[in-house]
Amino acid sequence: MAEKYTYSQHPRVAERQKQGPVTVHRVTPAPVRESKIQRFNNRIGLAVTKRIGSMWAAYAFFALSLVSLPAAIATGNLIVIVSWIAQTFLQLVLLPVIIVGQNIQAKASDARAIATYDDAGAILEEAKQIQSHLGAQDQALADLIDKLEALEAKFAATAAKSTKTSTSKPAK
């Protein structure tokens, strides 16, 4: 009988199941590779980004930008008005709005990552079922081969016996 295939799971599968999907909110800097200053800077940057990246910050910056609008309009100078729009209004208001949009995109990306992770897990389970099915087919084929070999052996023995009996009869 031919040697049967034995399934062995790749080590990355168990590691990946333990790790879970990679998402924006689960990614944390590795403390081993970062100095205390880097970790401190990361915490400050994250805290500022969380606070500035909100629509409440956009509303507050919008109100703050309106403080200088009357002065810009009072000059009557087109360059000052354009400068106010570009340097005050757009920069102050759009920055938090863009961060809010990026946060929404990050959540969507996280959802896609989780869905992809779950899909990959489902595909892995399907592959395991296919492997099991192929194992059952291998066994069934091995059983058929064994039966066929037994029949061939029986047929060969019968054929040899009949050849012996036909050659041992006297010719007429």
N, C-alpha and C positions, 0 to 999 in steps of 0.2 A: 504494500500500500504506500502511496506517495506521502511525503511529509506534509502535514497540515500547517496552514498559516496561523501564526499566533499574533493577535493584535496587542500592541503595546502603545499606550498613550504617550504623546510627546510631552516632555516635562513643562513646556511653556503653557500647556492647557491648564494645568493645575495652578500654576503661578498666576496666570491671567484671571482665573476664576477667583482666586484669593484677592487679587489686586482690584478687580472691578473696572468699570469704564473710566477712562480719563476724561474729566470735565474741568472747566475753568475753575469752578469752586473747590475742586478737590486737589488742584495742583498747589503744592506748597513748596517753598524753597527748601532744599536739603540743608539742614543745619551744619552738617559736616563740612560742606564746601564753602560756607559763608562765614565771614567774620562777624563779630558782634556789631560792628558798625554797619555792615551790609544788612543784617537782620533788622537793626533799628531803622535804617533808611527805608527798608521794605515796608515795615509797619507804618511809618509816617506816610509814605507814598500811598499805601492802601487806604489809610484812614482819610487822607485828603481827597483821594479819588472817590471814595464812597460818599463823602459829603458834597463835593463839588458836582459829582455826577448824579444830580437829582433835579427834578423839575422845580423843586422849591428853590434851589440855588439859581436856576435860570430866571425864575420870577424875581428873586431878590436882586440879581444883577440887572435885570430889565429896569426895575425901579431905580437902581443906583445910576444906570446910564441916563435916565431921564433927568437927573439932577443937573447935568451939564448941557442938556439939549437947548434950553432957552438961551444960554450964553453963546452956543455955536450958531444958532439962528440969528441972534442979535448982531453978530458981526457982519452978516450979509455977504460974507466971503464964501464963495462956492468951495474953495479948497478946504476951509475950516469945517464946513458942513460935511463934505465927503470924508474928511479925516475923522470927524466925530463918528460917522456911520461905520467906517472901516475899523478904526482903532478902539472905539469905545463900545458901540452897540454890538457889532458883529462879534468881536472878540469876547466880550463879557457874556453875552447871551448865548451865542452858539457853542461855546466850549462845554457848558454843562449839558446842553441838548445833545451834542454829539456823544458825550460820555454815556448819557441815558440810552441813546440808540445802540452804542456798542455793548452796553450791558444787556439790552434786549437780544441783540445778535448772539452774545455769549450764551444766554439761556437757551436760545434756539439751537446753538451749536452743541450745548450740553445734551439737549434732548435728542439730537441726531446721534451723538456719540453713544448715549445709553441705548438707543434703538439699534444701532449697528452692533453694539456689544451683545445685546439680547438676540439679535438675528444670528450673529456668529455662534452663539451658544446653541441656538436651535439647530443650526446647520451641523454643528459638531454632534449633537444628539442624533440627528438624522444619519450622519455618516456612521455613527456607532451602530445604529439599527441596520444599515446596509451591510456593515461588516459582519454583524451577527447573522443576517440572512445569507450572506455569502458563505459563512462558516457552515450553516445548515446545508446549503447546496453542496459544499465540498464533501460533507459527510455522506449525503445521499449519493453523490457520484462515486465516492469511495466504496460504498456498499454495493452499488451496481457493478463496479469493476470487480469487486471480490466475487459476486455471484456469477459474472460472466467468466471469470477465470476458472471458477469451480465447474461451470458448465463445459468450458473448453477442455478442462482436464478430464471430465467424465466422457465427453465426446471422443477425446483422443484415446482414452482407455477402451471405450467400446469399439472404436475403429481398429485399434490394435488387436483386440480380441477377435473381431470378425475377420481380420486379415489372417490371423493365426489359424482360425478354424477353416477358412477357405483354402489355405495353402496346405493344410494337413489332410484334406480329403483326397482320396486317390482319383486320378484322372481316368476317364472312361474311354 
